[in-house]
Amino acid sequence: MSFIASIILKDRIIQVSDSRIVSETENSMIIEDDSAQKLFQLKNNIGLAFCGIQRYGTMTIEKALECFKTAENLNLPPVQLADKLRDHLAEYWGNIGKGVFCFHLCGYYQGRPFNIRRFNPLPPAHLINEAHNPAPPFTLFINGADDESIARALSGLRAPHFTRIPAVDTLNHLIDITFLVIDRVPCCGGDAQVQIITPNGVADFKSVRKPPLRVVHGMIREGTYGLKVSGDGEIYSSTIRTGEETDKTYVAMVPPNYLQVWSEVGGISKKQLEIAAHPGGGGGGIDFYRDDNFAGTIQVDSSGFFISAIGSNLKLSAANVIVTDNLVPDTHLTGQIGTAIAVWDYVRAANIVSADLCFKEEVCPVCEQPFIKGDIIVLLVKAVQPGHMTATIPIHDRCKDTSKTLTFEVQETETRYRLDDSGEVIAYSVPAYIEEDIEVIRLKEGYSLDEITGQFRKKAFVTDVAREGYSARFKSIYDDAGRLLPPAKREVVFCDELTGREVELSSILKPVEVFPERPATKDEAVEVVTVRRRRPVMKTVTVEVGGVAGAESPTTETSAEASAEPDPNPA
């Protein structure tokens, strides 16, 4: 198995090859030698790059070439010499049924360079002329035991214009592609061999050992294209971003230390996320945006770690939100836990120290009269749930001896188990819930409710337009032949009409109010949506007041389908 390549330059011919010999079985490939010779010298300044069978028993390619040098006239014209060499090698290896090979025969004949290929077996009849035609100058011939694998290994690699670069650059390019094939094609390996032929003889023949390519540009593995830097390599660039150059949805690394996420909104690229370190050190942060508008941040600095949401709620969703230390307000006597319309189901604490003890009940359930300032109240036990809680409700002190049967709704409990620190499995009670899908009323997108006036509003429609003095045009892009590409294949850019300078679209946009904010009706502003909610499982209990021992009725668990929506503020 081999890789060989040859090219005629202005004042020399260069041949390169790998150095690996392998043997193949039905299911495996065995590496036999990684230092085999594949570039040879004949007489009269002729070089040979050979790929195919190298040795079999006592038979070797070196012995075959020595026989040829002895038996044949090496002063023949190049085409005749190449044909005779092919026939000689085909006969030499054909006796053992191993005659698959190809070679490049290069040198100078009557002062003119030649580069001729020959194959065994012969190519199909309709391809013989093409395969056997001598290569013109500056044309690179590449062949190998597996041409398809070599073609895939070099896919995406653009060859330079050999007429425009120095011979030493061409040599470096050939060595690089040799190691590229060695790295990607298993049957090729070893060193990269180089042979340089000049009109005065074979000026240099050597084996060049290089480490595997540290930088690969093109196909870095089968079916994958890109830039690969291995080892401890580094890449330096002002901006690195994903996608095509004209894409509006991408991730970018931007100087000095930003990682940004952009997405296309209405044909315009708008920032959604930015990660950066603070200038001078001391921490960093993640900033969140809603279409270029700052929405919140997660920051670490000398004062600590904090999360902030601008103009919206911060939602934490998890099975349990665990606080390992204190939970304190930002300012003394500010903030609340829960609201008048969104209360917690249970708040558990070993000690609660409060300035005032408040209840949500406004009416005494016994006399059904409202509580007023100056009333003395007592607490009536309405339910006892072992291992969970004792539920109470305030009543007038004067009503505690009044005979009356009261009915309450309390939440059911269910049993859970945990492993304590001593290894015991402990049963404990938790509130019971059921999940269900319900229909609720929500504001439509683009509408709002004024919390002060209670009026519905249709939000203003604002869009971004380019400022005056800037215009769009197609960027001039030319193909390899110097022809201007049609508009469909060219990029649209934005320019300053005065200077012609290209500008970023985001830098010339300004917000314009297309439709102003206006009042709206409720029917216009709301819609019915289905949400999944967790609902408490309730049961009914009765309590006898007035000196009679409280008796709790048999527990009846209300079904999720039949029960009415429970009181969102259970005592």
C-alpha positions as CSV (number, residue, x, y, z in Angstrom):
1,M,0.0,0.0,0.0
2,S,1.4,3.4,-0.9
3,F,1.0,7.0,-1.6
4,I,3.1,8.6,-4.4
5,A,3.0,12.1,-6.0
6,S,5.1,13.8,-8.7
7,I,5.3,17.2,-10.2
8,I,7.4,19.0,-12.9
9,L,8.5,22.5,-11.9
10,K,10.5,25.1,-13.8
11,D,14.0,23.8,-12.9
12,R,13.3,20.5,-11.1
13,I,11.0,17.5,-10.6
14,I,9.8,16.6,-7.1
15,Q,8.6,13.1,-6.1
16,V,7.2,12.2,-2.7
17,S,5.9,9.0,-1.1
18,D,5.1,7.4,2.3
19,S,7.1,4.5,3.7
20,R,4.6,1.9,4.8
21,I,4.2,-1.7,3.7
22,V,1.2,-3.7,4.8
23,S,-0.3,-7.1,4.2
24,E,-4.0,-7.7,4.2
25,T,-6.1,-10.7,5.2
26,E,-9.9,-11.0,4.8
27,N,-10.6,-9.2,8.0
28,S,-7.5,-7.3,9.0
29,M,-4.5,-5.2,7.9
30,I,-1.0,-5.9,9.2
31,I,1.7,-3.3,9.2
32,E,4.9,-5.0,8.1
33,D,7.4,-2.1,7.6
34,D,7.2,1.7,8.1
35,S,10.6,2.4,6.5
36,A,10.3,0.8,3.1
37,Q,11.8,2.5,0.0
38,K,9.3,3.6,-2.6
39,L,11.4,6.2,-4.5
40,F,14.2,4.8,-6.7
41,Q,16.8,6.1,-9.1
42,L,17.5,4.6,-12.5
43,K,20.3,5.8,-14.9
44,N,20.3,9.0,-16.9
45,N,18.7,11.2,-14.2
46,I,15.5,9.1,-14.1
47,G,13.5,8.8,-10.9
48,L,10.8,6.2,-10.1
49,A,8.0,6.5,-7.6
50,F,6.4,3.1,-7.1
51,C,3.3,1.9,-5.3
52,G,2.1,-1.7,-5.1
53,I,3.7,-5.0,-4.1
54,Q,7.2,-4.4,-2.6
55,R,8.3,-7.9,-1.6
56,Y,7.2,-11.5,-1.7
57,G,9.5,-14.2,-0.2
58,T,12.9,-13.5,-1.8
59,M,11.4,-11.4,-4.5
60,T,11.7,-7.6,-4.0
61,I,11.1,-4.4,-6.0
62,E,14.8,-3.6,-5.7
63,K,15.8,-6.9,-7.4
64,A,13.2,-6.4,-10.1
65,L,14.7,-2.9,-10.9
66,E,18.2,-4.3,-10.9
67,C,17.2,-6.9,-13.5
68,F,15.6,-4.2,-15.6
69,K,18.6,-1.9,-15.5
70,T,20.8,-4.8,-16.7
71,A,18.5,-6.2,-19.4
72,E,17.0,-3.0,-21.0
73,N,18.3,0.0,-22.8
74,L,17.6,3.0,-20.5
75,N,18.3,5.5,-23.3
76,L,14.9,4.9,-24.9
77,P,12.4,7.7,-25.3
78,P,10.4,8.1,-22.0
79,V,7.1,6.6,-23.3
80,Q,8.8,3.5,-24.6
81,L,10.9,3.2,-21.5
82,A,7.8,3.4,-19.3
83,D,6.0,0.8,-21.3
84,K,9.0,-1.6,-21.1
85,L,9.3,-1.1,-17.3
86,R,5.5,-1.8,-16.9
87,D,5.8,-5.0,-18.9
88,H,9.0,-6.1,-17.0
89,L,7.4,-5.5,-13.6
90,A,4.1,-7.2,-14.7
91,E,6.0,-10.3,-15.7
92,Y,8.2,-10.2,-12.6
93,W,5.3,-10.1,-10.2
94,G,2.8,-11.9,-12.5
95,N,4.5,-15.2,-11.9
96,I,3.1,-15.2,-8.4
97,G,-0.2,-13.6,-9.2
98,K,0.8,-10.3,-7.4
99,G,1.0,-7.9,-10.3
100,V,-1.1,-4.9,-9.1
101,F,1.0,-1.7,-9.1
102,C,1.4,1.8,-10.6
103,F,4.4,4.0,-10.9
104,H,5.5,7.6,-11.9
105,L,8.6,7.7,-14.2
106,C,10.2,11.1,-14.1
107,G,13.4,12.7,-15.5
108,Y,14.9,14.6,-18.4
109,Y,15.2,13.4,-22.0
110,Q,17.1,15.5,-24.4
111,G,16.9,18.4,-21.9
112,R,13.1,18.2,-21.6
113,P,11.3,17.1,-18.4
114,F,8.8,14.2,-18.4
115,N,6.4,12.7,-15.9
116,I,4.7,9.5,-17.1
117,R,2.3,7.1,-15.3
118,R,1.8,3.4,-15.9
119,F,-0.6,1.0,-14.3
120,N,-0.9,-2.8,-14.1
121,P,-3.5,-4.1,-14.8
122,L,-4.1,-1.7,-17.6
123,P,-6.9,0.8,-17.3
124,P,-10.1,0.2,-19.3
125,A,-9.5,0.8,-23.0
126,H,-11.4,4.1,-23.1
127,L,-9.2,5.5,-20.2
128,I,-5.7,4.3,-21.4
129,N,-4.9,7.5,-23.4
130,E,-5.9,9.7,-20.5
131,A,-4.0,7.7,-17.9
132,H,-0.9,7.3,-20.0
133,N,-0.6,10.9,-21.3
134,P,2.6,12.6,-19.9
135,A,1.8,15.2,-17.3
136,P,2.3,18.9,-18.3
137,P,4.5,21.1,-16.1
138,F,3.1,22.3,-12.8
139,T,0.5,19.5,-12.8
140,L,0.5,17.3,-9.7
141,F,0.1,13.5,-10.2
142,I,-1.2,11.6,-7.1
143,N,-1.8,7.9,-6.9
144,G,-2.0,5.2,-4.3
145,A,-3.2,1.8,-3.4
146,D,-6.6,3.2,-2.5
147,D,-7.2,6.3,-4.6
148,E,-10.7,6.8,-3.2
149,S,-9.4,7.0,0.4
150,I,-6.6,9.4,-0.6
151,A,-9.1,11.6,-2.4
152,R,-11.3,11.7,0.8
153,A,-8.2,12.5,2.9
154,L,-7.4,15.5,0.7
155,S,-10.9,16.6,0.2
156,G,-11.4,20.3,1.0
157,L,-7.6,21.0,0.7
158,R,-7.0,23.7,-2.0
159,A,-3.9,23.2,-4.1
160,P,-1.8,26.4,-4.6
161,H,-1.0,27.8,-8.1
162,F,2.3,26.0,-8.4
163,T,3.4,28.5,-11.1
164,R,3.2,31.3,-8.6
165,I,5.0,30.0,-5.6
166,P,8.7,29.1,-5.1
167,A,9.9,25.6,-5.5
168,V,10.6,25.3,-1.8
169,D,7.0,26.1,-1.0
170,T,5.8,23.5,-3.5
171,L,8.1,21.0,-1.7
172,N,6.7,21.9,1.7
173,H,3.2,21.6,0.3
174,L,3.9,18.1,-1.0
175,I,5.4,17.0,2.3
176,D,2.4,18.4,4.2
177,I,-0.1,16.5,2.0
178,T,2.0,13.3,2.3
179,F,1.7,13.5,6.1
180,L,-2.0,14.4,5.8
181,V,-2.6,11.2,3.9
182,I,-0.4,9.3,6.4
183,D,-2.5,10.6,9.3
184,R,-5.9,9.8,7.6
185,V,-5.4,6.7,5.5
186,P,-4.5,3.6,7.7
187,C,-2.6,1.8,4.9
188,C,-0.2,4.7,4.5
189,G,2.4,5.5,7.1
190,G,6.1,5.9,8.1
191,D,8.2,8.8,6.9
192,A,7.6,11.1,4.0
193,Q,10.2,10.3,1.3
194,V,11.4,13.1,-1.1
195,Q,13.3,12.8,-4.3
196,I,14.4,15.9,-6.3
197,I,15.5,15.5,-9.9
198,T,17.3,18.1,-11.9
199,P,18.8,18.2,-15.5
200,N,22.2,17.4,-14.0
201,G,21.1,14.3,-12.0
202,V,19.2,13.3,-8.9
203,A,20.3,16.2,-6.7
204,D,18.9,14.9,-3.4
205,F,17.3,11.8,-2.1
206,K,16.3,11.6,1.5
207,S,13.7,10.5,4.0
208,V,12.1,13.3,5.9
209,R,10.7,12.5,9.4
210,K,8.0,14.9,10.7
211,P,5.6,14.6,13.6
212,P,1.9,14.2,12.8
213,L,0.4,17.4,11.5
214,R,-0.4,19.8,14.4
215,V,-2.7,21.9,12.2
216,V,-5.1,20.4,9.8
217,H,-7.4,22.5,7.6
218,G,-10.0,20.8,5.5
219,M,-11.3,17.3,6.2
220,I,-10.1,16.5,9.7
221,R,-11.8,13.1,9.8
222,E,-14.1,11.2,7.4
223,G,-17.0,13.4,6.5
224,T,-16.0,16.2,8.9
225,Y,-14.5,19.5,7.7
226,G,-12.8,22.2,9.8
227,L,-9.7,23.4,11.4
228,K,-7.9,21.1,13.9
229,V,-5.1,22.2,16.1
230,S,-3.6,19.3,18.1
231,G,-1.3,19.1,21.1
232,D,-0.7,22.4,22.9
233,G,-1.5,24.5,19.8
234,E,-3.1,27.9,20.0
235,I,-5.4,30.0,17.9
236,Y,-5.5,33.8,17.9
237,S,-8.2,35.8,16.3
238,S,-10.1,39.0,16.9
239,T,-13.5,37.4,16.4
240,I,-14.6,33.8,16.1
241,R,-18.2,32.9,15.4
242,T,-20.4,30.0,14.3
243,G,-22.3,29.6,11.1
244,E,-21.9,31.4,7.8
245,E,-20.5,34.9,7.6
246,T,-23.9,36.3,6.7
247,D,-25.9,34.3,9.3
248,K,-27.9,36.3,11.8
249,T,-28.2,33.5,14.4
250,Y,-24.8,32.5,15.8
251,V,-22.4,32.3,18.8
252,A,-19.4,34.7,18.8
253,M,-16.2,35.1,20.8
254,V,-15.6,38.9,20.7
255,P,-12.7,41.0,22.1
256,P,-11.7,41.6,24.7
257,N,-13.3,38.6,26.6
258,Y,-17.0,38.3,25.5
259,L,-18.9,35.1,24.6
260,Q,-22.2,36.3,22.9
261,V,-25.3,34.5,21.6
262,W,-27.3,36.2,18.9
263,S,-30.5,35.1,17.2
264,E,-32.4,36.4,14.2
265,V,-35.6,38.4,15.0
266,G,-37.5,39.9,12.2
267,G,-34.5,39.6,9.8
268,I,-32.2,41.4,12.3
269,S,-29.6,39.8,14.5
270,K,-30.3,40.6,18.2
271,K,-28.3,39.8,21.3
272,Q,-29.8,37.2,23.7
273,L,-26.9,36.3,26.0
274,E,-23.4,37.6,27.0
275,I,-20.7,36.1,29.2
276,A,-17.7,38.1,30.3
277,A,-15.1,38.6,33.0
278,H,-15.1,41.9,34.9
279,P,-12.3,44.3,33.7
280,G,-9.3,44.0,36.0
281,G,-10.5,40.7,37.5
282,G,-12.6,40.1,40.6
283,G,-15.2,38.0,38.9
284,G,-17.5,37.8,36.0
285,G,-21.1,37.5,34.9
286,I,-23.7,36.2,32.6
287,D,-26.1,38.9,31.2
288,F,-29.4,37.9,29.7
289,Y,-31.2,40.0,27.0
290,R,-34.6,40.0,25.3
291,D,-33.9,40.9,21.7
292,D,-31.1,43.4,22.6
293,N,-32.9,44.6,25.8
294,F,-31.1,43.9,29.0
295,A,-33.3,41.5,31.1
296,G,-31.2,40.2,34.0
297,T,-27.8,39.0,35.2
298,I,-25.9,36.5,37.2
299,Q,-22.8,38.1,38.7
300,V,-19.9,37.2,40.9
301,D,-17.8,40.1,42.3
302,S,-16.0,41.2,45.5
303,S,-19.3,41.6,47.3
304,G,-20.6,38.1,46.5
305,F,-22.8,36.2,44.1
306,F,-26.1,37.7,43.0
307,I,-29.0,37.1,40.5
308,S,-31.1,40.0,39.2
309,A,-34.1,40.1,36.9
310,I,-35.1,43.5,35.4
311,G,-38.8,44.2,35.2
312,S,-40.0,40.6,35.5
313,N,-40.2,37.7,37.9
314,L,-37.3,35.4,38.8
315,K,-38.6,31.8,38.8
316,L,-36.8,29.0,40.5
317,S,-38.2,25.6,39.5
318,A,-37.0,22.4,41.3
319,A,-38.2,19.6,43.5
320,N,-36.6,21.5,46.4
321,V,-34.9,24.8,46.6
322,I,-32.3,24.4,49.3
323,V,-30.8,27.4,51.2
324,T,-27.7,26.4,53.2
325,D,-27.5,29.6,55.2
326,N,-29.7,32.7,55.8
327,L,-32.4,34.0,53.6
328,V,-32.6,37.8,54.3
329,P,-34.1,40.8,52.5
330,D,-31.9,43.3,50.7
331,T,-33.2,46.2,52.9
332,H,-34.7,46.1,56.5
333,L,-38.5,46.0,56.6
334,T,-38.9,45.5,52.8
335,G,-40.3,42.6,50.7
336,Q,-42.7,39.8,51.6
337,I,-43.0,36.1,51.2
338,G,-46.1,35.5,49.1
339,T,-48.7,38.0,48.0
340,A,-52.4,38.6,48.6
341,I,-53.2,36.5,45.5
342,A,-50.3,34.0,45.7
343,V,-49.7,32.5,49.1
344,W,-47.6,29.5,50.2
345,D,-49.5,26.4,51.2
346,Y,-47.3,25.6,54.2
347,V,-44.5,27.5,55.9
348,R,-42.6,25.4,58.4
349,A,-40.1,26.7,61.0
350,A,-39.0,25.7,64.5
351,N,-39.3,29.3,65.7
352,I,-41.1,32.3,64.2
353,V,-40.5,35.7,65.8
354,S,-42.9,38.3,64.4
355,A,-43.8,41.8,65.3
356,D,-47.5,41.2,64.8
357,L,-49.5,37.9,64.7
358,C,-51.9,38.1,61.8
359,F,-54.7,35.8,60.5
360,K,-56.4,35.9,57.2
361,E,-59.8,35.3,58.7
362,E,-62.0,38.4,59.0
363,V,-65.2,36.9,60.4
364,C,-65.7,34.7,63.5
365,P,-67.0,31.3,62.2
366,V,-69.2,30.9,65.4
367,C,-71.2,34.1,65.5
368,E,-70.4,35.0,61.9
369,Q,-69.7,38.6,62.9
370,P,-66.5,40.4,61.7
371,F,-63.6,40.9,64.0
372,I,-63.1,44.5,65.1
373,K,-60.4,46.4,66.8
374,G,-60.2,45.6,70.5
375,D,-61.8,42.1,70.2
376,I,-60.2,39.3,72.3
377,I,-59.8,36.1,70.3
378,V,-58.9,32.5,71.1
379,L,-57.8,29.7,68.8
380,L,-60.1,26.9,68.0
381,V,-58.6,23.5,67.0
382,K,-60.3,22.4,63.8
383,A,-58.1,19.4,62.9
384,V,-55.3,17.3,64.3
385,Q,-53.1,15.5,61.8
386,P,-50.6,13.3,63.7
387,G,-47.0,13.7,62.6
388,H,-48.0,16.7,60.5
389,M,-49.8,19.6,62.3
390,T,-52.5,20.9,64.6
391,A,-54.7,23.3,62.6
392,T,-56.4,26.2,64.4
393,I,-58.7,29.1,63.5
394,P,-59.4,32.3,65.5
395,I,-62.8,32.9,67.1
396,H,-64.2,35.5,69.6
397,D,-63.4,34.7,73.2
398,R,-67.0,35.4,74.0
399,C,-68.1,32.7,71.5
400,K,-66.0,29.9,72.8
401,D,-68.9,28.6,75.0
402,T,-71.6,29.0,72.2
403,S,-72.9,25.6,71.0
404,K,-72.5,25.3,67.3
405,T,-71.4,22.7,64.7
406,L,-68.8,24.0,62.3
407,T,-67.6,22.5,59.0
408,F,-64.1,23.1,57.6
409,E,-62.1,22.0,54.6
410,V,-58.5,20.8,55.5
411,Q,-55.8,19.4,53.4
412,E,-55.3,15.7,53.4
413,T,-51.8,14.2,54.2
414,E,-50.0,11.2,52.9
415,T,-47.1,9.1,54.2
416,R,-43.5,9.4,53.0
417,Y,-40.3,7.7,54.3
418,R,-36.8,8.8,54.9
419,L,-33.5,7.4,56.2
420,D,-32.3,9.2,59.3
421,D,-28.7,9.7,60.5
422,S,-28.7,6.5,62.5
423,G,-29.9,4.4,59.5
424,E,-33.5,4.0,60.6
425,V,-36.3,4.3,58.1
426,I,-38.7,7.0,59.4
427,A,-42.3,7.6,58.3
428,Y,-43.5,11.1,58.1
429,S,-46.5,13.0,56.7
430,V,-46.6,15.5,53.9
431,P,-49.5,17.4,52.3
432,A,-51.3,15.6,49.6
433,Y,-51.6,17.0,46.1
434,I,-53.0,16.0,42.7
435,E,-51.9,17.4,39.3
436,E,-54.5,18.4,36.7
437,D,-54.9,20.4,33.5
438,I,-57.2,23.4,33.9
439,E,-58.2,26.3,31.7
440,V,-57.2,29.7,32.9
441,I,-57.5,33.3,31.5
442,R,-54.2,34.9,30.4
443,L,-53.2,38.2,28.7
444,K,-52.4,37.8,25.0
445,E,-49.0,38.6,23.7
446,G,-48.8,42.4,23.1
447,Y,-51.3,43.3,25.8
448,S,-51.0,44.5,29.4
449,L,-53.1,45.3,32.4
450,D,-52.5,48.6,34.2
451,E,-52.3,47.5,37.9
452,I,-53.2,51.0,39.1
453,T,-56.3,51.7,36.9
454,G,-57.3,48.1,36.2
455,Q,-57.6,49.0,32.5
456,F,-56.4,46.8,29.6
457,R,-53.9,48.2,27.1
458,K,-52.7,47.2,23.6
459,K,-48.9,47.7,23.7
460,A,-47.3,50.0,21.1
461,F,-45.8,48.2,18.0
462,V,-42.2,49.3,17.7
463,T,-39.8,48.1,15.0
464,D,-36.2,48.9,14.0
465,V,-35.5,50.8,10.8
466,A,-32.2,52.1,9.3
467,R,-31.4,55.8,9.9
468,E,-31.3,58.2,7.0
469,G,-28.0,58.4,5.1
470,Y,-27.4,54.6,4.9
471,S,-28.4,52.1,2.2
472,A,-28.1,48.5,1.3
473,R,-26.2,47.2,-1.7
474,F,-24.7,43.9,-3.0
475,K,-21.1,43.4,-2.2
476,S,-18.8,42.9,-5.2
477,I,-17.7,39.2,-5.2
478,Y,-15.7,37.7,-8.1
479,D,-15.1,34.0,-9.0
480,D,-11.7,32.5,-9.7
481,A,-11.9,33.7,-13.3
482,G,-12.4,37.3,-12.2
483,R,-16.1,37.5,-13.2
484,L,-18.6,39.3,-11.0
485,L,-21.0,36.9,-9.3
486,P,-24.8,37.4,-9.9
487,P,-26.7,39.1,-7.1
488,A,-28.2,35.8,-5.9
489,K,-24.7,34.6,-4.9
490,R,-23.5,37.9,-3.4
491,E,-23.8,39.3,0.2
492,V,-26.0,42.3,1.0
493,V,-24.0,44.9,3.0
494,F,-25.0,48.3,4.4
495,C,-23.0,51.4,3.7
496,D,-22.7,55.1,4.7
497,E,-24.0,56.9,1.6
498,L,-21.6,59.8,2.2
499,T,-18.3,57.9,2.6
500,G,-19.2,54.5,1.1
501,R,-17.9,52.8,4.3
502,E,-19.5,49.5,5.2
503,V,-21.3,49.5,8.6
504,E,-22.9,46.9,10.8
505,L,-26.7,46.9,10.4
506,S,-27.2,46.9,14.2
507,S,-25.2,50.2,14.4
508,I,-27.5,52.2,12.1
509,L,-30.9,51.0,13.4
510,K,-33.3,53.1,15.4
511,P,-36.6,52.2,17.0
512,V,-39.8,53.6,15.3
513,E,-43.2,53.4,16.8
514,V,-45.6,52.1,14.0
515,F,-48.7,51.9,16.1
516,P,-49.0,53.8,19.5
517,E,-50.3,52.2,22.7
518,R,-54.1,52.3,23.0
519,P,-56.9,51.1,25.4
520,A,-58.2,47.6,24.8
521,T,-61.3,45.7,25.9
522,K,-61.0,42.6,28.1
523,D,-62.4,40.4,25.3
524,E,-59.7,41.6,23.0
525,A,-56.9,41.4,25.5
526,V,-57.3,37.9,27.1
527,E,-57.4,34.3,26.0
528,V,-58.1,30.9,27.4
529,V,-55.1,28.7,27.9
530,T,-54.6,25.2,29.4
531,V,-52.1,24.9,32.2
532,R,-51.0,22.0,34.4
533,R,-51.4,22.8,38.1
534,R,-50.9,21.0,41.4
535,R,-54.0,21.1,43.5
536,P,-54.3,20.2,47.2
537,V,-56.4,17.1,48.1
538,M,-59.0,18.3,50.6
539,K,-61.2,16.6,53.2
540,T,-64.2,17.8,55.2
541,V,-64.1,17.9,59.0
542,T,-66.8,19.0,61.6
543,V,-66.1,20.5,65.0
544,E,-68.6,20.9,67.8
545,V,-68.1,24.2,69.8
546,G,-69.6,25.0,73.2
547,G,-68.2,22.8,75.8
548,V,-68.7,19.6,73.8
549,A,-65.5,17.7,73.0
550,G,-64.6,18.4,69.4
551,A,-65.4,15.5,67.1
552,E,-63.8,15.1,63.8
553,S,-66.0,13.5,61.2
554,P,-64.7,10.5,59.2
555,T,-62.2,11.7,56.7
556,T,-63.5,11.9,53.2
557,E,-61.0,12.6,50.5
558,T,-62.5,14.7,47.7
559,S,-61.7,13.6,44.2
560,A,-59.8,15.8,41.8
561,E,-62.7,15.8,39.3
562,A,-65.6,16.4,41.7
563,S,-64.2,18.9,44.1
564,A,-64.5,22.7,43.7
565,E,-61.4,24.9,43.4
566,P,-60.2,25.0,47.1
567,D,-59.5,28.1,49.1
568,P,-56.1,29.3,47.9
569,N,-55.3,30.5,51.4
570,P,-55.9,27.5,53.8
571,A,-55.4,28.4,57.5
